[in-house]
Amino acid sequence: SKDLKGAMEILIEQKRQKLSTVEKLDDHMDFASQLIFAQNRGDLTAENVNQCVLEMMIAAPDTLSVTLFFMLILIAEHPAVEDEMIREIETVMGKQKLQS
């Protein structure tokens, strides 16, 4: 846990450095950036930012897998939706081979 927290602090510092050198912030605004700016304004502490980013990194795989699971079940239960999705994929991809 200590190693993970240390690694997270390094990543946040790298993000902070990148934000300080970019010309156009709009291209780099994400949740981590918002947290860093909240810390700069005094709304959050460095520990708050580190904990939020750490929790996002740990929780994301679980929530993503559950969301994908239910999405696939719903698609399987609604064949008309599945058919429409297939048509849209074929329209966008054309003859290109699908890749993961």
N, C-alpha and C positions, 0 to 999 in steps of 0.2 A: 504494500500500500504506500509506503514511504517513497519507493522508487517511482511508482506511478504518479504520485503527487509532484515529485521533482521533475519528471518528464513533462507533466502538464504545465508546470511553471515555466519551463524552457520554451515550450510551444507558444504559450501566451506572450512571453517576452518577444519571441520572434514575430508574432502577429503585431504586437505593439510597435516594433521597429519598422515593420513593413508599412503600417498605417501612417507612420510619421514621415515616410518618404514618397508616398504616392501623390500624384498630381490631382487625380479625380477620385474622391472618396466614394462616390456612388457605385463604382465598379467593385468596391471591396467591403461594402456594408453587409454584414451578416450578423448573426446573433452574438458571436464572440466579439465582434467589433463594437456592437451596442453595449455589451458588458464593459469593455475596456473604456469606452467613452463615459459610461455611468460612473466608473471608478475615477476617471479624470475630473468629473464634476463633483466628486465627493459623495455621490449617492450610494456607492458600494465600496467595500474594502477590497484589498487585493485577495484576501482569503475568500470573500464572497465570490469574486470572479473565478478564482481557481476551483472552488467547490462546484459552481454552476457548470463550468466547462467539463470538469471531471464527471459529474452526474450525467451530462449529455452523452459523453463518450461511452459510459458504462450502460446507460439505459437504452440507447438507440438500437442496438441489435435485437433486444427483446421486443421492444415496441414495434419495430419494423417487421420482425418475423410474424408476430401476432396479426398485424394489419394485413400483411400479404396473405396469410392463411385465410382470414375471413374474406378478403377480396376474391381469392380464388374459389372459395365455396360459393359466394354469391354469384360469380360468373357461371359456375357449373350449374347452379339452380335456375339460371335465366338464359336458356339457349339463344334467344333472340338477341340479347345483349352480346353474347359471345360471338354470334355471327356478324353483328355490326362491327365489333372490335376487329375481327379478322379482315373484314372488307376494308376498314380504315387502314390497317397495317399494310394490306396489299396495295392500296391506293398510294400510300406514302412511300413504301419500299419498292414498289414495282417488281422488277426481276432480281433485285439485289438479294443476296443471301442474308438471312437473319443471323445476327450474332448476339451472344449473351452480353 
